[in-house]
Amino acid sequence: MASREQRRRERHAWPPDPEPLPVPVVDNHTHLDSVHHVLGGTPPGQAWVPDDGADPVHVPTVAEHVARAAAVGVPRLVTVGCDLDAVAWTDAVVREHDALVGAVAIHPNEAVLHAGVREVGPDGLEPNPQPRHEVPLDEAIARVAAVARDNPRVRAIGETGMDLFRTGPAGERVQRESFRAHLALAKELDLPVQIHDRDAHAEVVEVLLADGAPERTVFHCFSGDAALARLAAQHGWYLSFAGPLTFGANDALRAALAVTPLDRVLVETDAPYLTPHPFRGRPNAPYLLPHTVRRAAEVQGLGLAEFCAAVSRNTAEVYGAW
C-alpha cells in the first residue's frame, strides 16, 4: 500500500493505463482542449510543476492523448468545444487528426454570460465573464452554426441544454432559448445533439418534447434516475455514461443504466473531468475510459466483449463512421 507521502506526491499524476478492452469503443464526449487547464494552464507537451510539492506532471499533446487511448482500445474520440475559443480549436484539430471528430455548441453556462446576465446561481459563485463573452449570444450561436455547416468532421451539436445548478431565473430563461436554438440547428443540419443536463431534468425534457428532439439525441454524462432512463428509452434517446457510474454512492445511476436498453447506451470520459474510481480527483483523459466501460458491462450483466461491440454499433449509428 502506498504511503501517505507517496499518495501526496502523486495526487496530480496520471493514473496507470488500464487493461485494454477486447473490442474497441469510442469516447463520445471528451474535452481535449481543456486538459491543460486543470494542469496549471501549462501548454501541452510541457511539464506542470504543482506548487504544493507534488511531482511534476507531463501535459500531453493531442497526438499523445490519441495514441495512449488507442493503446487501451479507445481508438476514436469525439472532442467537444462548447465555448467560442474551444469551437475554433475543435474546428481546427479535427481536421488534423483522423481519430477525432467534433461537437460544437455554446454551453448553457456560456450562453448566460454571452447574454449579459450576471446573477449568482445556487452554486454561490460570482459570474466570471471573459473577453469572448462580449460577443452577443445570437452571434456566438451563428459562429457555431458556421463551423458545423462548413466542417464535415463536426458530427454533433453540443454540449447544449440547461444547468440550474449554476444559474438563477434570468439565466434559466437564456439557457432555455439557447437550447432551443441549438436543437433547431441540429435538426436543420441533421446532426445529433449532445445535451448537458444538470439539476434540470424536467426542464430539459419539457423543451425536447415541446420543440421536438433531433432524431439522434444524447444525454451526455447522464445523471438521472431509472424513471428518466425509461422515459428517454421511450423516445429513442441515447444515454451516455461517464466516470460517476463507478462512484460508490451512485446506486441510482447504476439503476438507471440497468434499465436502459443496450442499443441506447454510449460511454464517455468527459475528460479532463469526472475521473473514474479508483482515481477520482486525479487528471482524466480518454485512455481511462475502460474503467467506466467495465463497470457498465457489469451493471448490464453482459460480457465485456459483447457490451463493447454494442456500444460501438450505437456510436456509429449516432455519429457515423470515421
Secondary structure, 3 states (H helix, E strand, C coil): CCCHHHHHHHCCCCCCCCCCCCCCCEEEEECCCCHHHHCCCCCCCCEECCCCCCCCEECCCHHHHHHHHHCCCCCEEEEEECCHHHHHHHHHHHHHCCCEEEEECCCHHHHHHHCCCCCCCCCCCCCCCCHHHHCCHHHHHHHHHHHHHHCCCEEEEEEEEEECCCCCHHHHHHHHHHHHHHHHHHHHHCCCEEEEEECCHHHHHHHHHHHCCCCCEEECCCCCCHHHHHHHHHCCCEEEECHHHHCCCCHHHHHHHHCCCHHHEEECCCCCCCCCCCCCCCCCCHHHHHHHHHHHHHHHCCCHHHHHHHHHHHHHHHHCCC
